[in-house]
Amino acid sequence: MAPVPLKNVFSVAATPEKVWEGFVSQESNRIIFAGADLQSNFKPGSPLAWVGAGPDGKSMTYVRGNVLRFEPPKIFQYTFVMGQNEKASRATIELVPETEATQVTVTHDEWAEDDPTYAACADGWPRILSRLKTLIETGKTFKPH
């Protein structure tokens, strides 16, 4: 049986445009992903990758995939392949404006039955999203661990 979808729902005290920028800008990605660069032109069908220095200092790709939907500032959806794994899953980021905040829903689904990266993502998404929320709301964030 395939793993259940990972779903994180939370609110950020900022406009959808500012939250969107947090998900897609080079600067915020570098901050929340320990220096990794988000590389993509964001056109549906085109590749995307988070690339940064590995433990040996050489450049490595942490996550790669293809853009499925890119509708600023509402929906960003892409396939997700982590590290050396070949099994793709799907990540969907949805932003909905509220009165004084933006509701953010991140759903990671379409998992293969034996995807070895499921546990890492189950642990990683809440950490990354907490750092992003803090960065958007305060202009700074905290170290991953």
Secondary structure, 3 states (H helix, E strand, C coil): CCCCCEEEEEEECCCHHHHHHHHHCHHHHHHHCCCCEEEECCCCCCEEEEEEECCCCCEEEEEEEEEEEEECCCEEEEEEEECCCCCCEEEEEEEEECCCCEEEEEEEECCCCCCCCHHHHHHHHHHHHHHHHHHHHHCCCCCCC
